[in-house]
Amino acid sequence: MPRTILHLDLDAFYCSVEEIQNPALRGKPFAVGGKPDERGVVASCSYAARALGIRSAMPMSRAVQMCRQLIIVPGRHRLYGEYSEKVMEKLRNLTPLVEQISIDEAFLDISDIRDSATRIALDLQAAIKNELHLPSSIGIASNKLVAKIATEVGKKSSKKKNEPPFGFTIVPAGDEAKFLAPLPADMLWGVGPKTSARLTELGIHTIGDIASWPETEMSRLFGENGRELWRHAQGIDNRPIVTEFETKSISQETTYNVDVRDEKTLEKTLREQSTEVAKQLRKNDLAGRTVKLKIRWSDFTTLSRQTTLPTSTDSDDEIFHTAVKLMKAVRKPNQAVRLIGVGVSGIGAPVRQLSLWDAGSEKSRKLQEVVDKLQEKYGSDVIHRGES
């Protein structure tokens, strides 16, 4: 029996949340992101802004040039996370087979739900709109690939002036290749700018064009990616819904508004980043052995350096001191820094073998747990551990 996969996308999510908080923004061109004079970029933009050609990931300075009346709203990621979790809770109440792929996007396997897929989708879309006041678009198909493309097709075909599309598209089982055939080749997963240019050179413009080529020829031209392209063009995708992901690394990075030369400022940033990384490790009951430093100079040259510790850690201090050593090993005195970041990988469950002499470190750990709980409840500025 074919599966029934539902793909949900929250339309212009950050902007939709901001409109809930401030209804005066509705219908106006605005963008969520950084300031134009501080290397800010557009994280999300309203449909009124999109109508003027403004797009996500665009430098905010360029967006302002395109629309002098553009309203810039600073991002509030904790708030967006709270709204996202409310949506995901609704999805998990429908089925445990939910794969969240970003803050505003998820797949659901609804194969075992007795109601019709259309009824499930429309009820879900209405509940998210009426109860959470968020717009969404939905695609349904027999697999993840086609369901996601169905969502995109629905959004484009339902496009309204200055308003969310509320797209809704169902692809019946068996019609996958037929549905995909007329669509542009670059809508297919795996077709980036380089592959798209090469396909155009070969006279391949649609997904149907890819499907009509022999699989062996696509494989010869594009290697393993060519084989996957051909299978995807046929509408074949057997990947399951993944409900849990293994955490491979946790990291934080900061891009400065103005290049920084002061070592104390750089160390202060590393301290803040190390604290946040360690907090995330402890929150998930994890620890890591490899500490990584990422640093970018003013000419955009980017370096990565890492070191593996003797034992796994979730300690702010250990991550911080290791990161500082890595920075000092690669940075020349007074060298300007544009970006700096800290990460921890080699992650697993923490190994804690407490001996008679470790009472002090255990007290320190318990103290840190109390600090974590207070900061989570009242904010990161409510209390800090003193630095030695």
Secondary structure as GFF3:
##gff-version 3
##sequence-region A 1 388
A	DSSP	beta_strand	5	10	.	.	.	ID=ss1
A	DSSP	alpha_helix	13	21	.	.	.	ID=ss2
A	DSSP	three_ten_helix	23	25	.	.	.	ID=ss3
A	DSSP	beta_strand	30	33	.	.	.	ID=ss4
A	DSSP	three_ten_helix	36	38	.	.	.	ID=ss5
A	DSSP	beta_strand	42	45	.	.	.	ID=ss6
A	DSSP	alpha_helix	47	50	.	.	.	ID=ss7
A	DSSP	alpha_helix	60	66	.	.	.	ID=ss8
A	DSSP	beta_strand	71	73	.	.	.	ID=ss9
A	DSSP	alpha_helix	77	94	.	.	.	ID=ss10
A	DSSP	beta_strand	98	102	.	.	.	ID=ss11
A	DSSP	beta_strand	105	109	.	.	.	ID=ss12
A	DSSP	alpha_helix	117	132	.	.	.	ID=ss13
A	DSSP	beta_strand	136	141	.	.	.	ID=ss14
A	DSSP	alpha_helix	144	157	.	.	.	ID=ss15
A	DSSP	beta_strand	168	170	.	.	.	ID=ss16
A	DSSP	alpha_helix	176	180	.	.	.	ID=ss17
A	DSSP	three_ten_helix	185	187	.	.	.	ID=ss18
A	DSSP	alpha_helix	193	201	.	.	.	ID=ss19
A	DSSP	alpha_helix	207	212	.	.	.	ID=ss20
A	DSSP	alpha_helix	215	222	.	.	.	ID=ss21
A	DSSP	alpha_helix	224	233	.	.	.	ID=ss22
A	DSSP	beta_strand	249	260	.	.	.	ID=ss23
A	DSSP	alpha_helix	263	283	.	.	.	ID=ss24
A	DSSP	beta_strand	287	297	.	.	.	ID=ss25
A	DSSP	beta_strand	302	313	.	.	.	ID=ss26
A	DSSP	alpha_helix	316	330	.	.	.	ID=ss27
A	DSSP	beta_strand	337	348	.	.	.	ID=ss28
A	DSSP	three_ten_helix	356	358	.	.	.	ID=ss29
A	DSSP	alpha_helix	359	378	.	.	.	ID=ss30
###
